[in-house]
Amino acid sequence: MDRRGIELSVNFMVIIIIAIVVFFFGAKFIFNLVSEATEIQQLSNEQLDAKISDLLCSGSQKVCIGQDRQSAQRNGLAVFGMKIINADTAQRNFDIIVRKSAAFKNDKSPIVSINLNPIPETRSITLKPNDGKTLGLGVSVDKAGVESGTYIFDVIVCFDDGKTGDDATGKCPVTLSGANKDLYDFKKIYVEVS
């Protein structure tokens, strides 16, 4: 048997195997490149949403909710972005309270049982003068017992200026020491359940 023929066959087989391996590595590289491009696209959309939220909240508002109306499915979550700016000359502790307010079906009749829950119901932050903070508020929708319609929540921002009994609105709770918190701002958020 001719040795040159066997060497040629073995070399051909080695070249075929190397070509197949290079082809699969090239295909994997292209797949990774395309999937990374998709992730970058999604990241850009998230950054764009954040910028739009900041634009909606630009200006002199002490408290701003970027989009006050969100849709949610049953067993889902509606998320709201909120920005608070301390317009006072002293450092202040702020309490953010989210309370159920009202709910209406699509035909405008009231919904008696509100099976949606704010997350968190209360939250406290401390801000230095002219400092601001962006934070998230969520509303969880139960899996069962939730009627389609619009659910309204009050977002109450309170702070304590050291004076007692000067909150004429009565929206802010009385602290354990008996001091009333003062209303800093009041907003509403809407969750539409379909």
Sine and cosine of phi, psi and omega as CSV:
sin_phi,cos_phi,sin_psi,cos_psi,sin_omega,cos_omega
0.00,0.00,0.54,-0.84,-0.09,-1.00
-0.99,0.12,0.84,-0.54,-0.01,-1.00
-0.92,0.39,-0.58,0.82,-0.03,-1.00
-0.90,0.43,-0.56,0.83,0.03,-1.00
-0.93,0.38,-0.64,0.77,0.02,-1.00
-0.93,0.37,-0.70,0.72,0.02,-1.00
-0.87,0.49,-0.65,0.76,0.02,-1.00
-0.90,0.43,-0.65,0.76,0.04,-1.00
-0.91,0.41,-0.68,0.73,0.01,-1.00
-0.91,0.41,-0.69,0.72,0.03,-1.00
-0.88,0.48,-0.66,0.76,0.03,-1.00
-0.89,0.46,-0.69,0.72,0.02,-1.00
-0.89,0.45,-0.67,0.74,0.01,-1.00
-0.90,0.44,-0.68,0.73,0.01,-1.00
-0.90,0.43,-0.64,0.77,0.04,-1.00
-0.89,0.46,-0.72,0.70,-0.01,-1.00
-0.89,0.46,-0.71,0.71,0.01,-1.00
-0.89,0.45,-0.65,0.76,0.01,-1.00
-0.89,0.45,-0.66,0.75,0.02,-1.00
-0.90,0.43,-0.70,0.71,0.01,-1.00
-0.89,0.46,-0.71,0.70,0.01,-1.00
-0.89,0.46,-0.64,0.77,0.03,-1.00
-0.87,0.49,-0.73,0.69,-0.02,-1.00
-0.92,0.40,-0.62,0.79,0.07,-1.00
-0.91,0.42,-0.61,0.80,0.06,-1.00
-0.90,0.43,-0.67,0.74,0.03,-1.00
-0.90,0.44,-0.67,0.75,0.02,-1.00
-0.90,0.43,-0.65,0.76,0.03,-1.00
-0.88,0.48,-0.71,0.70,0.02,-1.00
-0.89,0.46,-0.68,0.74,0.02,-1.00
-0.88,0.48,-0.72,0.69,0.02,-1.00
-0.89,0.47,-0.64,0.77,0.01,-1.00
-0.89,0.45,-0.69,0.72,0.00,-1.00
-0.92,0.39,-0.66,0.75,0.00,-1.00
-0.93,0.38,-0.59,0.81,0.07,-1.00
-0.91,0.42,-0.63,0.78,0.03,-1.00
-0.89,0.45,-0.61,0.80,0.04,-1.00
-0.91,0.40,-0.67,0.74,0.03,-1.00
-0.89,0.45,-0.65,0.76,0.03,-1.00
-0.90,0.43,-0.63,0.78,0.04,-1.00
-0.87,0.49,-0.71,0.70,0.00,-1.00
-0.91,0.41,-0.65,0.76,0.03,-1.00
-0.88,0.48,-0.65,0.76,0.02,-1.00
-0.89,0.45,-0.63,0.78,0.05,-1.00
-0.90,0.44,-0.66,0.75,0.03,-1.00
-0.90,0.43,-0.67,0.75,0.03,-1.00
-0.90,0.43,-0.63,0.78,0.03,-1.00
-0.89,0.45,-0.68,0.73,0.05,-1.00
-0.87,0.49,-0.65,0.76,0.01,-1.00
-0.90,0.43,-0.66,0.75,0.02,-1.00
-0.90,0.43,-0.67,0.75,0.02,-1.00
-0.90,0.44,-0.65,0.76,0.04,-1.00
-0.87,0.48,-0.66,0.75,0.05,-1.00
-0.90,0.43,-0.63,0.78,0.03,-1.00
-0.91,0.42,-0.63,0.77,0.02,-1.00
-0.90,0.44,-0.48,0.87,-0.04,-1.00
-0.99,-0.15,0.13,0.99,0.00,-1.00
-0.96,0.28,0.43,-0.90,-0.01,-1.00
0.86,-0.51,-0.34,-0.94,-0.12,-0.99
-0.98,-0.20,0.31,0.95,0.00,-1.00
-0.95,0.31,0.72,-0.69,0.05,-1.00
-0.95,0.32,-0.64,0.77,0.02,-1.00
-0.76,-0.65,0.75,-0.66,-0.02,-1.00
-0.67,-0.75,0.68,-0.73,0.14,-0.99
-0.92,-0.39,0.88,-0.48,-0.10,-1.00
-0.79,0.61,-0.89,0.46,0.08,-1.00
-0.85,-0.53,0.87,-0.49,-0.07,-1.00
-1.00,-0.01,0.04,1.00,-0.02,-1.00
-0.76,-0.65,0.84,-0.55,0.01,-1.00
-0.75,-0.66,0.46,-0.89,0.09,-1.00
-0.98,-0.21,0.53,-0.85,0.03,-1.00
-0.54,-0.84,0.52,-0.86,0.08,-1.00
-1.00,-0.09,0.25,-0.97,0.09,-1.00
-0.88,0.48,0.60,-0.80,-0.07,-1.00
0.89,0.46,0.50,0.87,-0.01,-1.00
-0.86,-0.50,-0.20,-0.98,-0.06,-1.00
-0.61,-0.79,0.73,-0.68,0.13,-0.99
-0.97,-0.25,0.76,-0.65,-0.07,-1.00
-0.88,-0.47,0.72,-0.69,0.00,-1.00
-0.85,-0.52,0.62,-0.78,0.11,-0.99
-0.99,-0.15,0.70,-0.71,-0.07,-1.00
-0.73,-0.68,0.64,-0.77,0.02,-1.00
-0.83,-0.55,0.75,-0.66,0.02,-1.00
-0.86,-0.51,0.73,-0.68,0.07,-1.00
-0.86,-0.51,0.77,-0.64,0.06,-1.00
-0.99,0.14,0.98,-0.22,-0.02,-1.00
-1.00,0.04,0.11,0.99,-0.02,-1.00
-1.00,0.02,0.21,-0.98,0.01,-1.00
-1.00,-0.02,-0.01,1.00,0.01,-1.00
-0.82,-0.58,0.37,-0.93,0.08,-1.00
-0.92,0.40,0.69,-0.73,-0.05,-1.00
-0.74,-0.67,0.53,-0.85,0.16,-0.99
-0.99,-0.12,0.79,-0.61,-0.01,-1.00
-0.92,-0.38,0.68,-0.73,0.12,-0.99
-0.95,-0.32,0.78,-0.62,0.07,-1.00
-0.95,-0.30,0.85,-0.52,-0.05,-1.00
-0.87,-0.50,0.78,-0.63,0.05,-1.00
-0.91,-0.40,0.87,-0.50,-0.04,-1.00
-0.85,-0.53,0.56,-0.83,0.12,-0.99
-0.92,0.38,0.71,-0.70,-0.05,-1.00
-0.91,-0.41,-0.86,0.50,-0.05,-1.00
-0.33,-0.95,0.21,-0.98,0.06,-1.00
-0.49,-0.87,0.60,-0.80,-0.03,-1.00
-0.69,-0.72,0.64,-0.77,0.10,-0.99
-0.95,0.31,0.13,-0.99,0.00,-1.00
-0.90,0.44,-0.42,0.91,0.04,-1.00
-1.00,0.02,0.22,0.98,0.06,-1.00
0.97,0.26,0.09,1.00,0.08,-1.00
-0.99,0.17,0.53,-0.85,-0.09,-1.00
-0.95,0.32,0.51,-0.86,0.13,-0.99
-0.98,-0.19,0.82,-0.57,-0.09,-1.00
-0.98,0.19,-0.74,0.67,-0.09,-1.00
-0.99,-0.15,0.91,-0.41,0.00,-1.00
-0.99,-0.13,0.98,-0.20,-0.03,-1.00
-0.99,-0.15,0.71,0.71,0.11,-0.99
-0.85,-0.53,0.60,-0.80,-0.09,-1.00
-0.79,-0.62,0.79,-0.61,0.06,-1.00
-0.93,0.36,0.61,-0.79,0.04,-1.00
-0.78,-0.62,0.91,-0.42,-0.26,0.97
-0.99,0.17,0.33,-0.94,0.03,-1.00
-0.95,0.30,-0.61,0.79,0.06,-1.00
-0.74,-0.68,0.50,-0.87,-0.01,-1.00
-0.45,-0.89,0.60,-0.80,0.00,-1.00
-0.83,-0.56,0.66,-0.75,0.09,-1.00
-0.66,-0.75,0.39,-0.92,0.06,-1.00
-0.89,-0.46,0.76,-0.66,-0.01,-1.00
-0.80,-0.60,0.67,-0.74,0.10,-0.99
-0.97,0.24,0.24,-0.97,0.01,-1.00
-0.83,0.56,0.69,-0.72,0.01,-1.00
0.86,0.51,0.29,0.96,0.05,-1.00
-1.00,-0.09,0.46,-0.89,0.01,-1.00
-0.74,-0.68,0.32,-0.95,0.02,-1.00
-0.54,-0.84,0.66,-0.75,0.09,-1.00
-0.97,-0.23,0.74,-0.67,0.00,-1.00
-0.62,-0.79,0.24,-0.97,-0.05,-1.00
-0.95,-0.30,0.57,-0.82,0.12,-0.99
-0.84,-0.54,0.61,-0.79,0.01,-1.00
-0.79,-0.61,0.43,-0.90,0.11,-0.99
-0.76,-0.65,0.89,-0.46,-0.02,-1.00
-1.00,0.00,0.72,-0.69,0.00,-1.00
-0.97,-0.24,0.82,-0.58,0.02,-1.00
-0.89,0.45,0.34,-0.94,-0.02,-1.00
-0.97,0.25,-0.62,0.79,-0.06,-1.00
-0.80,-0.60,0.38,-0.92,0.07,-1.00
0.98,0.19,0.28,0.96,-0.01,-1.00
-0.95,-0.32,0.85,-0.53,0.02,-1.00
-1.00,0.05,0.50,-0.86,0.06,-1.00
-0.93,0.38,0.64,-0.77,0.01,-1.00
0.40,-0.92,-0.23,-0.97,0.00,-1.00
-0.94,-0.33,0.81,-0.59,-0.01,-1.00
-0.94,-0.34,0.76,-0.65,-0.09,-1.00
-0.93,-0.37,0.72,-0.70,0.03,-1.00
-0.82,-0.58,0.60,-0.80,0.10,-1.00
-1.00,-0.01,0.73,-0.68,0.12,-0.99
-0.93,-0.36,0.93,-0.36,-0.09,-1.00
-0.93,-0.36,0.82,-0.57,0.04,-1.00
-0.94,-0.34,0.87,-0.49,-0.05,-1.00
-0.88,-0.48,0.41,-0.91,0.12,-0.99
-0.53,-0.85,0.27,-0.96,-0.02,-1.00
-0.92,-0.38,0.87,-0.49,0.03,-1.00
-0.99,-0.12,0.14,0.99,0.04,-1.00
1.00,0.01,-0.14,0.99,0.03,-1.00
-0.99,-0.12,0.54,-0.84,0.01,-1.00
-0.97,-0.23,0.58,-0.81,0.13,-0.99
0.94,0.33,0.39,0.92,-0.03,-1.00
-0.95,-0.32,0.25,0.97,0.09,-1.00
-1.00,-0.06,0.99,-0.15,-0.06,-1.00
-0.96,0.29,-0.31,0.95,-0.07,-1.00
-0.98,0.19,-0.50,0.86,-0.05,-1.00
0.96,0.29,0.16,0.99,-0.02,-1.00
-0.98,0.19,-0.48,0.88,-0.05,-1.00
-1.00,-0.01,0.62,-0.79,-0.06,-1.00
-0.96,0.27,0.36,-0.93,0.10,-1.00
-0.99,0.12,0.71,-0.70,-0.01,-1.00
-0.98,0.22,0.12,-0.99,0.00,-1.00
-0.89,0.46,-0.50,0.87,0.01,-1.00
-0.98,0.18,-0.07,1.00,0.02,-1.00
1.00,-0.07,-0.07,1.00,-0.01,-1.00
-0.99,0.15,0.63,-0.77,0.08,-1.00
-0.99,0.12,0.66,-0.75,0.19,-0.98
-0.99,0.17,0.40,-0.92,0.00,-1.00
-0.97,-0.24,0.56,-0.83,0.03,-1.00
-0.96,0.29,0.85,-0.53,0.06,-1.00
-1.00,-0.03,-0.71,0.70,0.07,-1.00
-0.27,-0.96,0.30,-0.95,-0.07,-1.00
-0.65,-0.76,0.80,-0.60,0.01,-1.00
-0.72,-0.69,0.23,-0.97,0.09,-1.00
-0.82,-0.57,0.59,-0.81,0.13,-0.99
-0.84,-0.55,0.48,-0.88,-0.09,-1.00
-0.81,-0.58,0.76,-0.65,0.07,-1.00
-0.90,-0.44,0.85,-0.52,0.01,-1.00
-0.98,-0.19,0.88,-0.47,0.01,-1.00
-0.96,-0.27,0.79,-0.61,0.00,-1.00
-0.94,-0.35,0.00,0.00,0.00,0.00
